Amino acid sequence: MTIEDLKNAKLSPTTAGYLGVYLKLSSLLGEVSEITEREYSPTDVDKVNDGFNKAIYGALDEIMKLAADSIVDKICALDSNAEI
């Protein structure tokens, strides 16, 4: 899924925003790994990036909780509206 896909989904701006941030954070994991691979062997990348990876995974968990809360809030407030 890309940020462009989110624009076409029937999501509230809040939910789409949270999911957009999730995608950006996920992309950062790959970018940092690619940079680390310039100096370290592929087998050492996860070890070198351990602190960063833990921080990003924690942020991903939190942003997904916010997105889920947004979805639940929208579902609870629905009155035949198809946007979540």
MDAnalysis code that builds the backbone (N, CA, C; Angstrom):
import MDAnalysis as mda
import numpy as np

u = mda.Universe.empty(252, n_residues=84, atom_resindex=np.repeat(np.arange(84), 3), trajectory=True)
u.add_TopologyAttr("name", ["N", "CA", "C"] * 84)
u.add_TopologyAttr("resid", np.arange(1, 85))
u.add_TopologyAttr("resname", ["MET", "THR", "ILE", "GLU", "ASP", "LEU", "LYS", "ASN", "ALA", "LYS", "LEU", "SER", "PRO", "THR", "THR", "ALA", "GLY", "TYR", "LEU", "GLY", "VAL", "TYR", "LEU", "LYS", "LEU", "SER", "SER", "LEU", "LEU", "GLY", "GLU", "VAL", "SER", "GLU", "ILE", "THR", "GLU", "ARG", "GLU", "TYR", "SER", "PRO", "THR", "ASP", "VAL", "ASP", "LYS", "VAL", "ASN", "ASP", "GLY", "PHE", "ASN", "LYS", "ALA", "ILE", "TYR", "GLY", "ALA", "LEU", "ASP", "GLU", "ILE", "MET", "LYS", "LEU", "ALA", "ALA", "ASP", "SER", "ILE", "VAL", "ASP", "LYS", "ILE", "CYS", "ALA", "LEU", "ASP", "SER", "ASN", "ALA", "GLU", "ILE"])
u.atoms.positions = np.array([
    [0.839, -1.164, 0.000],
    [0.000, 0.000, 0.000],
    [0.894, 1.240, 0.000],
    [0.446, 2.246, -0.734],
    [1.178, 3.505, -0.791],
    [0.300, 4.627, -0.260],
    [0.909, 5.773, -0.064],
    [0.144, 6.937, 0.389],
    [-0.897, 7.310, -0.663],
    [-0.581, 7.127, -1.933],
    [-1.556, 7.396, -2.996],
    [-2.775, 6.487, -2.875],
    [-2.558, 5.224, -2.495],
    [-3.676, 4.298, -2.296],
    [-4.605, 4.799, -1.204],
    [-4.039, 5.422, -0.168],
    [-4.857, 5.932, 0.935],
    [-5.781, 7.044, 0.478],
    [-5.339, 7.812, -0.516],
    [-6.170, 8.913, -1.013],
    [-7.441, 8.397, -1.678],
    [-7.376, 7.181, -2.223],
    [-8.537, 6.602, -2.904],
    [-9.404, 5.747, -1.985],
    [-8.901, 5.432, -0.805],
    [-9.661, 4.608, 0.143],
    [-10.707, 5.468, 0.842],
    [-11.768, 4.840, 1.273],
    [-12.816, 5.554, 1.994],
    [-12.464, 5.587, 3.476],
    [-11.496, 6.452, 3.780],
    [-11.028, 6.619, 5.149],
    [-11.227, 8.071, 5.556],
    [-11.419, 8.267, 6.830],
    [-11.482, 9.638, 7.311],
    [-10.103, 10.267, 7.138],
    [-10.026, 11.579, 7.085],
    [-8.719, 12.223, 6.982],
    [-7.801, 11.843, 8.148],
    [-8.357, 11.655, 9.325],
    [-7.553, 11.290, 10.491],
    [-6.966, 9.895, 10.331],
    [-7.813, 8.928, 9.991],
    [-7.338, 7.552, 9.804],
    [-6.316, 7.482, 8.678],
    [-6.612, 8.133, 7.568],
    [-5.679, 8.142, 6.437],
    [-4.357, 8.790, 6.838],
    [-4.430, 9.839, 7.626],
    [-3.210, 10.502, 8.092],
    [-2.354, 9.586, 8.937],
    [-2.986, 8.894, 9.882],
    [-2.231, 7.956, 10.722],
    [-1.597, 6.857, 9.875],
    [-2.348, 6.316, 8.942],
    [-1.804, 5.246, 8.106],
    [-0.701, 5.764, 7.192],
    [-0.809, 7.014, 6.751],
    [0.254, 7.631, 5.958],
    [1.545, 7.738, 6.752],
    [1.432, 8.143, 8.013],
    [2.610, 8.222, 8.878],
    [3.197, 6.827, 9.076],
    [2.332, 5.828, 9.248],
    [2.790, 4.441, 9.403],
    [3.634, 4.021, 8.196],
    [3.153, 4.336, 7.007],
    [3.887, 3.969, 5.797],
    [5.228, 4.693, 5.715],
    [5.251, 5.961, 6.110],
    [6.502, 6.722, 6.081],
    [7.520, 6.131, 7.063],
    [7.051, 5.789, 8.252],
    [7.958, 5.188, 9.241],
    [8.490, 3.845, 8.746],
    [7.618, 3.055, 8.138],
    [8.040, 1.762, 7.594],
    [9.114, 1.950, 6.530],
    [8.938, 2.956, 5.719],
    [9.905, 3.243, 4.671],
    [11.263, 3.625, 5.258],
    [11.235, 4.330, 6.385],
    [12.488, 4.717, 7.036],
    [13.315, 3.510, 7.456],
    [12.650, 2.451, 7.886],
    [13.376, 1.228, 8.261],
    [14.240, 0.739, 7.106],
    [13.652, 0.696, 5.932],
    [14.382, 0.236, 4.755],
    [15.498, 1.184, 4.358],
    [15.223, 2.485, 4.418],
    [16.233, 3.468, 4.051],
    [17.445, 3.400, 4.973],
    [17.201, 3.301, 6.275],
    [18.309, 3.241, 7.224],
    [19.112, 1.956, 7.027],
    [18.421, 0.856, 6.758],
    [19.136, -0.402, 6.504],
    [20.036, -0.281, 5.275],
    [19.516, 0.352, 4.227],
    [20.326, 0.526, 3.017],
    [21.569, 1.368, 3.294],
    [21.418, 2.405, 4.091],
    [22.560, 3.248, 4.427],
    [23.568, 2.465, 5.265],
    [23.077, 1.712, 6.228],
    [23.959, 0.929, 7.093],
    [24.719, -0.118, 6.294],
    [24.075, -0.688, 5.282],
    [24.730, -1.705, 4.455],
    [25.917, -1.146, 3.680],
    [26.010, 0.161, 3.565],
    [27.164, 0.766, 2.882],
    [28.452, 0.563, 3.678],
    [28.319, 0.448, 4.986],
    [29.497, 0.349, 5.851],
    [29.645, -1.008, 6.536],
    [28.556, -1.760, 6.627],
    [28.575, -3.019, 7.379],
    [28.067, -4.152, 6.497],
    [28.420, -5.361, 6.880],
    [27.948, -6.521, 6.130],
    [26.447, -6.697, 6.382],
    [25.751, -7.310, 5.436],
    [24.310, -7.511, 5.600],
    [23.946, -8.257, 6.887],
    [24.833, -9.126, 7.347],
    [24.528, -9.872, 8.571],
    [24.628, -8.989, 9.820],
    [25.327, -7.857, 9.725],
    [25.493, -6.967, 10.880],
    [24.493, -5.813, 10.907],
    [23.746, -5.622, 9.846],
    [22.861, -4.456, 9.739],
    [21.853, -4.396, 10.882],
    [21.168, -5.488, 11.159],
    [20.162, -5.474, 12.229],
    [20.790, -5.190, 13.588],
    [21.998, -5.710, 13.806],
    [22.685, -5.470, 15.080],
    [23.049, -3.995, 15.215],
    [23.578, -3.415, 14.147],
    [23.981, -2.014, 14.169],
    [22.758, -1.104, 14.339],
    [21.674, -1.460, 13.689],
    [20.465, -0.630, 13.708],
    [19.506, -0.983, 14.836],
    [19.914, -1.821, 15.760],
    [19.004, -2.341, 16.782],
    [18.244, -1.242, 17.530],
    [18.915, -0.234, 18.018],
    [18.251, 0.832, 18.768],
    [17.254, 1.589, 17.913],
    [17.661, 1.911, 16.691],
    [16.765, 2.603, 15.764],
    [15.551, 1.736, 15.448],
    [15.807, 0.467, 15.127],
    [14.704, -0.438, 14.790],
    [13.699, -0.546, 15.935],
    [14.191, -0.687, 17.165],
    [13.289, -0.780, 18.313],
    [12.461, 0.487, 18.451],
    [13.080, 1.638, 18.255],
    [12.358, 2.907, 18.362],
    [11.280, 3.022, 17.285],
    [11.627, 2.665, 16.058],
    [10.651, 2.764, 14.966],
    [9.533, 1.749, 15.154],
    [9.870, 0.518, 15.549],
    [8.819, -0.480, 15.777],
    [7.886, -0.030, 16.897],
    [8.434, 0.611, 17.929],
    [7.590, 1.155, 18.988],
    [6.676, 2.250, 18.465],
    [7.232, 3.127, 17.624],
    [6.424, 4.192, 17.024],
    [5.358, 3.607, 16.096],
    [5.715, 2.564, 15.338],
    [4.737, 1.913, 14.457],
    [3.583, 1.320, 15.268],
    [3.904, 0.696, 16.378],
    [2.857, 0.146, 17.244],
    [1.922, 1.246, 17.738],
    [2.505, 2.355, 18.167],
    [1.693, 3.451, 18.699],
    [0.835, 4.103, 17.628],
    [1.389, 4.307, 16.440],
    [0.610, 4.946, 15.378],
    [-0.503, 4.024, 14.905],
    [-0.258, 2.705, 14.929],
    [-1.318, 1.777, 14.539],
    [-2.433, 1.774, 15.578],
    [-2.094, 1.940, 16.850],
    [-3.120, 2.055, 17.888],
    [-3.975, 3.299, 17.652],
    [-3.325, 4.402, 17.282],
    [-4.071, 5.627, 16.989],
    [-4.992, 5.429, 15.785],
    [-4.492, 4.761, 14.759],
    [-5.325, 4.497, 13.579],
    [-6.503, 3.602, 13.942],
    [-6.249, 2.568, 14.729],
    [-7.336, 1.663, 15.143],
    [-8.358, 2.406, 15.985],
    [-7.899, 3.258, 16.895],
    [-8.825, 4.050, 17.703],
    [-9.665, 4.967, 16.821],
    [-9.049, 5.544, 15.816],
    [-9.766, 6.415, 14.891],
    [-10.848, 5.637, 14.147],
    [-10.504, 4.434, 13.702],
    [-11.475, 3.595, 12.991],
    [-12.636, 3.234, 13.910],
    [-12.322, 2.817, 15.124],
    [-13.368, 2.447, 16.082],
    [-14.266, 3.644, 16.373],
    [-13.664, 4.820, 16.566],
    [-14.454, 6.022, 16.824],
    [-15.393, 6.320, 15.665],
    [-14.899, 6.169, 14.442],
    [-15.735, 6.439, 13.261],
    [-16.848, 5.411, 13.131],
    [-16.540, 4.143, 13.400],
    [-17.562, 3.098, 13.306],
    [-18.660, 3.345, 14.332],
    [-18.265, 3.735, 15.533],
    [-19.259, 3.993, 16.583],
    [-20.131, 5.204, 16.254],
    [-19.622, 6.120, 15.449],
    [-20.369, 7.336, 15.124],
    [-21.099, 7.219, 13.788],
    [-20.976, 6.080, 13.117],
    [-21.596, 5.930, 11.792],
    [-23.114, 5.937, 11.876],
    [-23.699, 6.644, 10.929],
    [-25.132, 6.572, 10.737],
    [-25.342, 6.468, 9.228],
    [-25.023, 5.297, 8.715],
    [-25.063, 4.925, 7.301],
    [-24.086, 5.757, 6.463],
    [-22.940, 6.050, 7.026],
    [-21.869, 6.721, 6.313],
    [-20.821, 5.661, 5.997],
    [-20.298, 5.664, 4.795],
    [-19.360, 4.617, 4.386],
    [-17.899, 4.999, 4.630],
    [-17.642, 6.146, 5.234],
    [-16.269, 6.564, 5.469],
    [-15.806, 6.186, 6.857],
    [-14.699, 5.445, 6.936],
    [-14.143, 5.115, 8.250],
    [-12.801, 5.805, 8.365],
])
